[in-house]
Amino acid sequence: MRATLSVKEKVSYGLGDMASHIGLENVIIFLTFYYTDVVGLPAVFVGTLFLLARVADAIVDPAMGLIADRTHTRWGKFRPWLLWLAVPFGISCLLIYAVPASLTLTGKMVYASVTYCLMMLLYTAINIPYCSMGAIITSDDSQRVSLQSWRFFLATLGGAMSTFLMIPLAEWLGGGNKLDGYFSAMAVMASLASIMFLLCFFNTRERVSVKSTHENFRTDLRDLLRNDQWRIVALLVFFNIAFGVVRLGAMMYYVTWYLNDASLFMWLLAAHIVGKSVGSGLAKWMTRRHSKLTAFTFSAVACGVLSIAIFFLPPTLTLLVGMTFIVSSFYQVTTTLMWVMMSDVVDYGEYRQGKRMDGTIFSTLLAVLKMGMAVSGAIVGWTLGLSGYVAQAPQQQPAAILAIIALFSLVPGALSLCSALTMRWYRLNDETMRQINHHKTVAAQPATGPNALQPQELS
């Protein structure tokens, strides 16, 4: 569909990810620190919890995608899940910040394990249908870039609202009690998230017609693995999310123990959020002048080189704020274009195999994303634990400080360069996607002739 989407629909679609990031940004930025330094859980336990829970959640993802692909209601395939799960997702976000102070350490570990797994499960159940919607709201590549730009701009605002307001609200509502404060603050945020998902449901439409060509789960997964571009994008997703999780997960530790001033966290976080907001628009601007492959590769290389440079630069606030802003801007470009590539993989799979698997493809790619979160989250926790980090200690050992610096600079830098390298094998450039969409419009079978796009050309 080449019709231009209204701003209202683009904003409404973006509200869905704004709601997701109210919960997800807290998990990435605050939850490790909350569990270790507020609740008092061991850092190694937290890293292991993140790994095991996200691995389990990643296993569930494909099942949710297969279920979503087989959903048929008067509201469509994917939209009804937003209606059904908006409130349960909000409740699950609240529960992870409701660790009872009266519990023993073992009790707190059990509670954290159960509520964290529940939150990630419901995030999967609502986010997979939401993400899959992006491919069937429109099939036009330029409209997809615009839709994803609005989505990630609002997602950034959601993360900013949650992270910036979390501490002030916790202090105001908690009256000096950190546990009560976090619970009350998240109650406000979770309510807003539920409302945003409902607005997304009411103001969006599924336009791309999807035929029911699914056979059984095993056949769908077999066809999925035969999609060579799915394999490339899966690798890309892993490196891209790992970059963000490691870097953001280390940020609080970096300012607290290396810069020796935890209050500076808000400066770096502000630079990160403003940079992401700029990056959402930058992605659209860059793709008007260059192919999305060029824009992605350039941005990923810039992220990698600048992140590594932080390790060697003097830790001055002005320099770090500037570098954080630039790195976050380019990172948001790669994230925005990554989701456009996911939609392209759906169209490519339909072209090559004659069956459309929006939910299956997005769910399995989200499973890879969760695995990236799991591995990178565990890397942060394990590195801290093995380097001798001691929560709430008056000072840290030199080995722990060095590990924190590396987690904020060298490790994410290497991951971003790996992401850029992966693009060497990505074949769905702008011209290829135009031919695929033209083929879908004019004929049921691949066109013939010297200029026609043949499936084997992309193998």
ZADOMAR-650641 format. One record per residue (C-alpha): residue number from 1; residue in three letters; y, x, z. Coordinates in steps of 0.1 Angstrom, whole numbers. Example, Ala and Ser with C-alpha at 12.3 -4.5 7.8 and 13.67 -1.06 7.14 Angstrom:
residues 2
+-----+-----+-------+-------+-------+
:   i :  aa :    c2 :    c1 :    c3 :
+-----+-----+-------+-------+-------+
:   1 : ala :   -45 :   123 :    78 :
:   2 : ser :   -11 :   137 :    71 :
+-----+-----+-------+-------+-------+
end
This chain:
residues 459
+-----+-----+-------+-------+-------+
:   i :  aa :    c2 :    c1 :    c3 :
+-----+-----+-------+-------+-------+
:   1 : met :     0 :     0 :     0 :
:   2 : arg :    33 :    15 :   -11 :
:   3 : ala :    56 :   -10 :     6 :
:   4 : thr :    81 :     6 :    29 :
:   5 : leu :    73 :    -2 :    65 :
:   6 : ser :   101 :   -17 :    86 :
:   7 : val :   117 :     4 :   114 :
:   8 : lys :   106 :   -23 :   138 :
:   9 : glu :    69 :   -18 :   129 :
:  10 : lys :    72 :    20 :   130 :
:  11 : val :    88 :    18 :   165 :
:  12 : ser :    62 :    -7 :   177 :
:  13 : tyr :    34 :    15 :   165 :
:  14 : gly :    50 :    45 :   182 :
:  15 : leu :    51 :    25 :   215 :
:  16 : gly :    13 :    27 :   216 :
:  17 : asp :    14 :    65 :   218 :
:  18 : met :    44 :    63 :   241 :
:  19 : ala :    21 :    44 :   265 :
:  20 : ser :    -7 :    68 :   260 :
:  21 : his :    15 :    98 :   268 :
:  22 : ile :    27 :    82 :   300 :
:  23 : gly :    -8 :    89 :   313 :
:  24 : leu :   -18 :   118 :   291 :
:  25 : glu :    12 :   140 :   297 :
:  26 : asn :     7 :   137 :   334 :
:  27 : val :   -29 :   148 :   330 :
:  28 : ile :   -20 :   178 :   310 :
:  29 : ile :    12 :   189 :   328 :
:  30 : phe :     8 :   177 :   364 :
:  31 : leu :   -28 :   168 :   373 :
:  32 : thr :   -41 :   203 :   377 :
:  33 : phe :   -12 :   212 :   400 :
:  34 : tyr :   -15 :   179 :   418 :
:  35 : tyr :   -52 :   183 :   425 :
:  36 : thr :   -49 :   219 :   437 :
:  37 : asp :   -15 :   220 :   454 :
:  38 : val :   -10 :   184 :   466 :
:  39 : val :   -45 :   171 :   472 :
:  40 : gly :   -59 :   205 :   481 :
:  41 : leu :   -89 :   207 :   457 :
:  42 : pro :  -103 :   241 :   447 :
:  43 : ala :   -91 :   253 :   414 :
:  44 : val :  -126 :   262 :   401 :
:  45 : phe :  -137 :   226 :   409 :
:  46 : val :  -108 :   211 :   390 :
:  47 : gly :  -115 :   233 :   360 :
:  48 : thr :  -152 :   223 :   361 :
:  49 : leu :  -143 :   186 :   365 :
:  50 : phe :  -120 :   187 :   335 :
:  51 : leu :  -147 :   203 :   314 :
:  52 : leu :  -176 :   181 :   324 :
:  53 : ala :  -156 :   148 :   323 :
:  54 : arg :  -141 :   155 :   289 :
:  55 : val :  -174 :   166 :   275 :
:  56 : ala :  -190 :   134 :   286 :
:  57 : asp :  -160 :   115 :   273 :
:  58 : ala :  -163 :   132 :   240 :
:  59 : ile :  -199 :   120 :   237 :
:  60 : val :  -187 :    85 :   242 :
:  61 : asp :  -160 :    87 :   215 :
:  62 : pro :  -182 :    84 :   184 :
:  63 : ala :  -199 :    53 :   200 :
:  64 : met :  -164 :    37 :   205 :
:  65 : gly :  -155 :    45 :   169 :
:  66 : leu :  -187 :    29 :   155 :
:  67 : ile :  -180 :    -2 :   176 :
:  68 : ala :  -144 :    -4 :   165 :
:  69 : asp :  -155 :    -1 :   128 :
:  70 : arg :  -177 :   -31 :   133 :
:  71 : thr :  -151 :   -52 :   151 :
:  72 : his :  -140 :   -83 :   132 :
:  73 : thr :  -114 :  -107 :   147 :
:  74 : arg :   -85 :  -128 :   135 :
:  75 : trp :   -62 :  -100 :   146 :
:  76 : gly :   -81 :   -74 :   126 :
:  77 : lys :  -104 :   -45 :   134 :
:  78 : phe :   -84 :   -23 :   157 :
:  79 : arg :   -54 :   -42 :   170 :
:  80 : pro :   -74 :   -65 :   194 :
:  81 : trp :   -85 :   -35 :   215 :
:  82 : leu :   -48 :   -30 :   224 :
:  83 : leu :   -46 :   -65 :   237 :
:  84 : trp :   -79 :   -63 :   256 :
:  85 : leu :   -74 :   -30 :   273 :
:  86 : ala :   -36 :   -26 :   279 :
:  87 : val :   -38 :   -37 :   315 :
:  88 : pro :   -71 :   -19 :   324 :
:  89 : phe :   -57 :    14 :   310 :
:  90 : gly :   -26 :    10 :   332 :
:  91 : ile :   -47 :     5 :   363 :
:  92 : ser :   -68 :    36 :   355 :
:  93 : cys :   -37 :    57 :   352 :
:  94 : leu :   -26 :    45 :   387 :
:  95 : leu :   -59 :    52 :   403 :
:  96 : ile :   -60 :    90 :   395 :
:  97 : tyr :   -28 :    94 :   416 :
:  98 : ala :   -42 :    74 :   445 :
:  99 : val :   -64 :   100 :   463 :
: 100 : pro :   -66 :    87 :   499 :
: 101 : ala :   -53 :   113 :   524 :
: 102 : ser :   -79 :   102 :   550 :
: 103 : leu :  -109 :   114 :   529 :
: 104 : thr :  -127 :   147 :   536 :
: 105 : leu :  -125 :   174 :   510 :
: 106 : thr :  -159 :   162 :   497 :
: 107 : gly :  -147 :   126 :   496 :
: 108 : lys :  -115 :   137 :   477 :
: 109 : met :  -136 :   156 :   452 :
: 110 : val :  -158 :   125 :   446 :
: 111 : tyr :  -128 :   102 :   443 :
: 112 : ala :  -111 :   125 :   419 :
: 113 : ser :  -142 :   128 :   398 :
: 114 : val :  -148 :    90 :   395 :
: 115 : thr :  -112 :    80 :   389 :
: 116 : tyr :  -105 :   108 :   364 :
: 117 : cys :  -136 :    99 :   344 :
: 118 : leu :  -126 :    62 :   344 :
: 119 : met :   -91 :    70 :   332 :
: 120 : met :  -104 :    92 :   303 :
: 121 : leu :  -130 :    65 :   294 :
: 122 : leu :  -104 :    38 :   291 :
: 123 : tyr :   -81 :    61 :   273 :
: 124 : thr :  -108 :    66 :   247 :
: 125 : ala :  -115 :    29 :   244 :
: 126 : ile :   -79 :    20 :   237 :
: 127 : asn :   -68 :    52 :   219 :
: 128 : ile :   -95 :    54 :   192 :
: 129 : pro :   -86 :    19 :   178 :
: 130 : tyr :   -49 :    27 :   181 :
: 131 : cys :   -52 :    60 :   162 :
: 132 : ser :   -74 :    44 :   136 :
: 133 : met :   -47 :    18 :   129 :
: 134 : gly :   -25 :    45 :   113 :
: 135 : ala :   -48 :    48 :    83 :
: 136 : ile :   -48 :    10 :    76 :
: 137 : ile :   -12 :     1 :    83 :
: 138 : thr :    -4 :    19 :    51 :
: 139 : ser :   -21 :    41 :    25 :
: 140 : asp :    10 :    57 :    12 :
: 141 : asp :    12 :    94 :    22 :
: 142 : ser :    50 :    95 :    26 :
: 143 : gln :    49 :    63 :    48 :
: 144 : arg :    22 :    78 :    68 :
: 145 : val :    43 :   109 :    76 :
: 146 : ser :    72 :    86 :    85 :
: 147 : leu :    49 :    64 :   107 :
: 148 : gln :    35 :    95 :   125 :
: 149 : ser :    70 :   110 :   129 :
: 150 : trp :    82 :    78 :   147 :
: 151 : arg :    49 :    78 :   167 :
: 152 : phe :    53 :   113 :   180 :
: 153 : phe :    90 :   110 :   186 :
: 154 : leu :    83 :    80 :   209 :
: 155 : ala :    52 :    97 :   223 :
: 156 : thr :    75 :   126 :   233 :
: 157 : leu :    99 :   102 :   250 :
: 158 : gly :    70 :    86 :   268 :
: 159 : gly :    59 :   120 :   281 :
: 160 : ala :    94 :   129 :   290 :
: 161 : met :   100 :    96 :   309 :
: 162 : ser :    68 :   101 :   328 :
: 163 : thr :    72 :   137 :   337 :
: 164 : phe :   109 :   138 :   344 :
: 165 : leu :   109 :   106 :   364 :
: 166 : met :    76 :   113 :   382 :
: 167 : ile :    89 :   137 :   408 :
: 168 : pro :   123 :   119 :   415 :
: 169 : leu :   105 :    86 :   418 :
: 170 : ala :    78 :   101 :   440 :
: 171 : glu :   104 :   115 :   464 :
: 172 : trp :   124 :    83 :   464 :
: 173 : leu :    95 :    59 :   468 :
: 174 : gly :    73 :    81 :   490 :
: 175 : gly :    98 :    88 :   517 :
: 176 : gly :    86 :   124 :   522 :
: 177 : asn :    49 :   115 :   517 :
: 178 : lys :    38 :   132 :   485 :
: 179 : leu :     5 :   112 :   481 :
: 180 : asp :    23 :    78 :   486 :
: 181 : gly :    51 :    89 :   464 :
: 182 : tyr :    29 :    99 :   434 :
: 183 : phe :    10 :    66 :   438 :
: 184 : ser :    42 :    45 :   438 :
: 185 : ala :    58 :    64 :   409 :
: 186 : met :    27 :    60 :   388 :
: 187 : ala :    26 :    23 :   396 :
: 188 : val :    59 :    19 :   378 :
: 189 : met :    48 :    41 :   349 :
: 190 : ala :    15 :    24 :   344 :
: 191 : ser :    31 :   -10 :   343 :
: 192 : leu :    54 :     2 :   315 :
: 193 : ala :    25 :    16 :   296 :
: 194 : ser :     6 :   -17 :   296 :
: 195 : ile :    37 :   -35 :   283 :
: 196 : met :    42 :   -10 :   255 :
: 197 : phe :     6 :   -14 :   243 :
: 198 : leu :    11 :   -52 :   242 :
: 199 : leu :    43 :   -47 :   221 :
: 200 : cys :    24 :   -25 :   197 :
: 201 : phe :    -2 :   -52 :   193 :
: 202 : phe :    22 :   -80 :   186 :
: 203 : asn :    45 :   -62 :   161 :
: 204 : thr :    21 :   -43 :   138 :
: 205 : arg :    -2 :   -54 :   110 :
: 206 : glu :   -34 :   -40 :    93 :
: 207 : arg :   -27 :   -40 :    56 :
: 208 : val :   -54 :   -18 :    40 :
: 209 : ser :   -84 :   -39 :    31 :
: 210 : val :  -116 :   -25 :    46 :
: 211 : lys :  -149 :   -37 :    33 :
: 212 : ser :  -179 :   -38 :    56 :
: 213 : thr :  -201 :   -11 :    41 :
: 214 : his :  -216 :     2 :    73 :
: 215 : glu :  -254 :     5 :    76 :
: 216 : asn :  -264 :    19 :   109 :
: 217 : phe :  -250 :    45 :   134 :
: 218 : arg :  -273 :    73 :   122 :
: 219 : thr :  -263 :    68 :    85 :
: 220 : asp :  -226 :    67 :    93 :
: 221 : leu :  -229 :   100 :   113 :
: 222 : arg :  -249 :   116 :    85 :
: 223 : asp :  -223 :   106 :    59 :
: 224 : leu :  -196 :   119 :    83 :
: 225 : leu :  -211 :   153 :    86 :
: 226 : arg :  -213 :   155 :    48 :
: 227 : asn :  -176 :   151 :    46 :
: 228 : asp :  -165 :   188 :    42 :
: 229 : gln :  -129 :   180 :    49 :
: 230 : trp :  -138 :   163 :    82 :
: 231 : arg :  -153 :   196 :    93 :
: 232 : ile :  -122 :   215 :    85 :
: 233 : val :   -99 :   190 :   102 :
: 234 : ala :  -122 :   190 :   133 :
: 235 : leu :  -117 :   227 :   137 :
: 236 : leu :   -80 :   223 :   132 :
: 237 : val :   -79 :   196 :   159 :
: 238 : phe :   -97 :   218 :   184 :
: 239 : phe :   -74 :   248 :   180 :
: 240 : asn :   -42 :   226 :   179 :
: 241 : ile :   -49 :   207 :   211 :
: 242 : ala :   -62 :   238 :   229 :
: 243 : phe :   -28 :   255 :   222 :
: 244 : gly :    -9 :   226 :   239 :
: 245 : val :   -32 :   222 :   269 :
: 246 : val :   -34 :   259 :   278 :
: 247 : arg :     4 :   264 :   274 :
: 248 : leu :    14 :   233 :   293 :
: 249 : gly :   -13 :   236 :   319 :
: 250 : ala :     0 :   272 :   327 :
: 251 : met :    37 :   263 :   327 :
: 252 : met :    40 :   251 :   363 :
: 253 : tyr :    21 :   282 :   375 :
: 254 : tyr :    43 :   304 :   353 :
: 255 : val :    76 :   293 :   368 :
: 256 : thr :    62 :   291 :   404 :
: 257 : trp :    46 :   324 :   406 :
: 258 : tyr :    60 :   346 :   379 :
: 259 : leu :    96 :   334 :   378 :
: 260 : asn :    94 :   327 :   416 :
: 261 : asp :   113 :   294 :   413 :
: 262 : ala :    94 :   262 :   409 :
: 263 : ser :   126 :   243 :   401 :
: 264 : leu :   129 :   261 :   368 :
: 265 : phe :    99 :   241 :   356 :
: 266 : met :   122 :   212 :   347 :
: 267 : trp :   143 :   235 :   325 :
: 268 : leu :   112 :   246 :   305 :
: 269 : leu :    99 :   211 :   305 :
: 270 : ala :   132 :   198 :   292 :
: 271 : ala :   132 :   224 :   264 :
: 272 : his :    96 :   215 :   256 :
: 273 : ile :   104 :   178 :   253 :
: 274 : val :   137 :   182 :   234 :
: 275 : gly :   119 :   206 :   211 :
: 276 : lys :    91 :   181 :   205 :
: 277 : ser :   117 :   153 :   197 :
: 278 : val :   133 :   176 :   172 :
: 279 : gly :    99 :   186 :   157 :
: 280 : ser :    90 :   149 :   150 :
: 281 : gly :   120 :   147 :   126 :
: 282 : leu :   115 :   182 :   114 :
: 283 : ala :    80 :   173 :   101 :
: 284 : lys :    95 :   146 :    79 :
: 285 : trp :   123 :   169 :    67 :
: 286 : met :    99 :   198 :    59 :
: 287 : thr :    74 :   176 :    40 :
: 288 : arg :   103 :   164 :    17 :
: 289 : arg :   108 :   199 :     6 :
: 290 : his :    74 :   215 :     9 :
: 291 : ser :    38 :   203 :     9 :
: 292 : lys :    23 :   193 :    42 :
: 293 : leu :    -1 :   223 :    39 :
: 294 : thr :    28 :   247 :    36 :
: 295 : ala :    47 :   230 :    64 :
: 296 : phe :    17 :   231 :    87 :
: 297 : thr :     7 :   267 :    81 :
: 298 : phe :    43 :   280 :    85 :
: 299 : ser :    48 :   261 :   118 :
: 300 : ala :    14 :   272 :   132 :
: 301 : val :    21 :   308 :   124 :
: 302 : ala :    56 :   305 :   140 :
: 303 : cys :    41 :   290 :   171 :
: 304 : gly :    15 :   318 :   174 :
: 305 : val :    39 :   347 :   168 :
: 306 : leu :    66 :   334 :   191 :
: 307 : ser :    41 :   325 :   219 :
: 308 : ile :    27 :   360 :   218 :
: 309 : ala :    62 :   375 :   219 :
: 310 : ile :    69 :   358 :   252 :
: 311 : phe :    44 :   381 :   268 :
: 312 : phe :    65 :   411 :   259 :
: 313 : leu :   100 :   397 :   264 :
: 314 : pro :   120 :   398 :   297 :
: 315 : pro :   115 :   367 :   318 :
: 316 : thr :   151 :   355 :   316 :
: 317 : leu :   157 :   318 :   319 :
: 318 : thr :   180 :   315 :   289 :
: 319 : leu :   155 :   333 :   266 :
: 320 : leu :   125 :   314 :   279 :
: 321 : val :   143 :   280 :   274 :
: 322 : gly :   152 :   290 :   238 :
: 323 : met :   118 :   302 :   230 :
: 324 : thr :   101 :   271 :   245 :
: 325 : phe :   124 :   248 :   225 :
: 326 : ile :   116 :   266 :   192 :
: 327 : val :    78 :   268 :   199 :
: 328 : ser :    76 :   232 :   209 :
: 329 : ser :    95 :   221 :   178 :
: 330 : phe :    71 :   238 :   155 :
: 331 : tyr :    41 :   227 :   176 :
: 332 : gln :    52 :   191 :   171 :
: 333 : val :    53 :   196 :   133 :
: 334 : thr :    17 :   207 :   134 :
: 335 : thr :     7 :   178 :   156 :
: 336 : thr :    24 :   152 :   134 :
: 337 : leu :     9 :   166 :   102 :
: 338 : met :   -25 :   169 :   118 :
: 339 : trp :   -27 :   131 :   123 :
: 340 : val :   -16 :   126 :    87 :
: 341 : met :   -45 :   148 :    77 :
: 342 : met :   -69 :   127 :    97 :
: 343 : ser :   -59 :    96 :    77 :
: 344 : asp :   -63 :   116 :    45 :
: 345 : val :   -99 :   125 :    55 :
: 346 : val :  -106 :    87 :    58 :
: 347 : asp :   -94 :    81 :    22 :
: 348 : tyr :  -112 :   112 :    10 :
: 349 : gly :  -145 :   100 :    26 :
: 350 : glu :  -141 :    66 :    10 :
: 351 : tyr :  -135 :    82 :   -24 :
: 352 : arg :  -164 :   105 :   -22 :
: 353 : gln :  -190 :    82 :    -5 :
: 354 : gly :  -178 :    47 :   -13 :
: 355 : lys :  -175 :    36 :    23 :
: 356 : arg :  -145 :    36 :    47 :
: 357 : met :  -151 :    47 :    82 :
: 358 : asp :  -117 :    47 :   100 :
: 359 : gly :  -130 :    42 :   135 :
: 360 : thr :  -159 :    66 :   131 :
: 361 : ile :  -138 :    94 :   116 :
: 362 : phe :  -110 :    91 :   141 :
: 363 : ser :  -133 :    87 :   171 :
: 364 : thr :  -153 :   118 :   162 :
: 365 : leu :  -121 :   138 :   157 :
: 366 : leu :  -108 :   125 :   190 :
: 367 : ala :  -141 :   136 :   205 :
: 368 : val :  -134 :   171 :   191 :
: 369 : leu :   -99 :   168 :   206 :
: 370 : lys :  -114 :   159 :   240 :
: 371 : met :  -137 :   189 :   237 :
: 372 : gly :  -106 :   211 :   230 :
: 373 : met :   -89 :   196 :   261 :
: 374 : ala :  -121 :   202 :   281 :
: 375 : val :  -126 :   238 :   271 :
: 376 : ser :   -89 :   247 :   274 :
: 377 : gly :   -85 :   229 :   307 :
: 378 : ala :  -115 :   247 :   320 :
: 379 : ile :  -101 :   280 :   308 :
: 380 : val :   -69 :   274 :   328 :
: 381 : gly :   -88 :   265 :   360 :
: 382 : trp :  -115 :   292 :   357 :
: 383 : thr :   -90 :   319 :   347 :
: 384 : leu :   -70 :   311 :   378 :
: 385 : gly :  -100 :   310 :   401 :
: 386 : leu :  -116 :   342 :   387 :
: 387 : ser :   -83 :   361 :   388 :
: 388 : gly :   -80 :   356 :   425 :
: 389 : tyr :   -54 :   327 :   425 :
: 390 : val :   -51 :   311 :   459 :
: 391 : ala :   -34 :   277 :   460 :
: 392 : gln :    -5 :   273 :   485 :
: 393 : ala :    -6 :   311 :   493 :
: 394 : pro :    28 :   328 :   501 :
: 395 : gln :    22 :   351 :   472 :
: 396 : gln :    -4 :   359 :   445 :
: 397 : gln :   -23 :   391 :   436 :
: 398 : pro :   -11 :   410 :   405 :
: 399 : ala :   -43 :   401 :   386 :
: 400 : ala :   -35 :   364 :   392 :
: 401 : ile :     1 :   369 :   380 :
: 402 : leu :   -11 :   387 :   349 :
: 403 : ala :   -36 :   359 :   341 :
: 404 : ile :    -8 :   333 :   345 :
: 405 : ile :    14 :   351 :   321 :
: 406 : ala :   -14 :   355 :   295 :
: 407 : leu :   -22 :   318 :   298 :
: 408 : phe :    14 :   309 :   290 :
: 409 : ser :    18 :   333 :   261 :
: 410 : leu :   -12 :   353 :   246 :
: 411 : val :   -39 :   327 :   248 :
: 412 : pro :   -20 :   298 :   232 :
: 413 : gly :    -5 :   322 :   206 :
: 414 : ala :   -40 :   333 :   195 :
: 415 : leu :   -51 :   296 :   193 :
: 416 : ser :   -22 :   287 :   171 :
: 417 : leu :   -29 :   315 :   147 :
: 418 : cys :   -65 :   303 :   145 :
: 419 : ser :   -51 :   269 :   136 :
: 420 : ala :   -31 :   284 :   108 :
: 421 : leu :   -61 :   303 :    94 :
: 422 : thr :   -81 :   271 :    93 :
: 423 : met :   -58 :   257 :    66 :
: 424 : arg :   -72 :   281 :    41 :
: 425 : trp :  -101 :   257 :    37 :
: 426 : tyr :   -82 :   224 :    37 :
: 427 : arg :   -82 :   209 :     2 :
: 428 : leu :   -64 :   175 :     6 :
: 429 : asn :   -30 :   186 :    -7 :
: 430 : asp :    -3 :   162 :   -17 :
: 431 : glu :   -14 :   161 :   -54 :
: 432 : thr :   -50 :   155 :   -45 :
: 433 : met :   -41 :   126 :   -22 :
: 434 : arg :   -19 :   110 :   -49 :
: 435 : gln :   -48 :   111 :   -73 :
: 436 : ile :   -72 :    97 :   -48 :
: 437 : asn :   -48 :    68 :   -40 :
: 438 : his :   -42 :    62 :   -77 :
: 439 : his :   -80 :    61 :   -83 :
: 440 : lys :   -83 :    35 :   -55 :
: 441 : thr :   -56 :    14 :   -70 :
: 442 : val :   -67 :    13 :  -107 :
: 443 : ala :  -105 :    15 :  -106 :
: 444 : ala :  -136 :    10 :   -86 :
: 445 : gln :  -151 :    42 :  -101 :
: 446 : pro :  -137 :    77 :  -106 :
: 447 : ala :  -116 :    79 :  -137 :
: 448 : thr :  -127 :   100 :  -166 :
: 449 : gly :  -108 :   124 :  -188 :
: 450 : pro :   -96 :   160 :  -186 :
: 451 : asn :   -70 :   152 :  -159 :
: 452 : ala :   -91 :   131 :  -136 :
: 453 : leu :   -99 :   142 :  -101 :
: 454 : gln :  -137 :   146 :   -97 :
: 455 : pro :  -154 :   147 :   -63 :
: 456 : gln :  -170 :   180 :   -70 :
: 457 : glu :  -136 :   197 :   -75 :
: 458 : leu :  -131 :   194 :   -37 :
: 459 : ser :  -165 :   206 :   -26 :
+-----+-----+-------+-------+-------+
end
